[in-house]
Amino acid sequence: MPVSQARMRRIAHFFRLCLLLAPPAYAQQDETWKLVGDVGVGVNAAPVAARAQSNGTAAVPYLNFDYGPVFARIDTFGVKVAPLGAGSVELLTRVLSDGYTPRSAGWDAARRADSLPLGVGTLQVTSVGAFMVNVYRDVGKSKGMLLDTMYAAELPLGPVTLYPQVGVEHRSAAYVRYYASDRAGASNNTFAAIFAEIQLTSKCYVNLNLRRTWLGRAIGDSPQVRRSTLDSGLLAVSYRFN
């Protein structure tokens, strides 16, 4: 999730759009305009599936908060527009940083631009865990569709809270052709992750996220990829507002 200045400007523009959309959402959901959550800095390692010149490691802002109906969830940003069940209907964007420059001159050595996913989704927080379903269209170069689903549980262990997660990412054929393979065909990538929240003081936390993704055959079998799994991680220090 390396975040360039251009990407930070995009996030800022999206937050301004969220603030324009937020007043009706605020009225519907009785939200209060108060910053609640974590803000900090971290280091993220998020390599792309294809063989690239960069290893995908960079310093990043750590944002995981709600401000009325506007929210940030590490790499997902959006606004709640209407109540739904145990959550809300949400307008979303996601920072994937899936752009890269190929390592070799084969297939197509042109740089792949970062995607620009815009979509709609929901996060349902229930007594048995949290369920997420988000659907995006990449309005960037690939013009592909992305579907993300996830389940997360919460395991409090004193000063440490663990959030095990499992899910599936569907990537359309157009997205796969642009970022990983010249072969037609969509890909379903399954993943498992563990997010750890470690309390240092009453307001300061260490946040650790480790994730393994099992790549679908349309991506994993590509000559440009030649791998079946993809590992990523995030380590951050944050301050909690409440």
Buried (B, 14 or more C-beta within 10 A) or exposed (E): BBBEEEBEEBBEEBBEBBBEBBEEBBEBBEBEEEEEBBBBEBBBBBBBBBBBEBEBBBEBBBBBBBBBBBBBBBBBBBBBBEEEEEBBBBBBBBBBBBBBEBEEEEBEEEEBBBBBBBBBBBBBEEEEBBBBBBBBBBEBBBEBBBBBBBBBEEEEEEEEBBBBBEBBBBBBBBBBBBBBBEBEBBBBBEBEBBBBBBBEEEEBBBBBBBBBBBBBEBBBBBEBBEBBEBEBBBBBBBEBBE
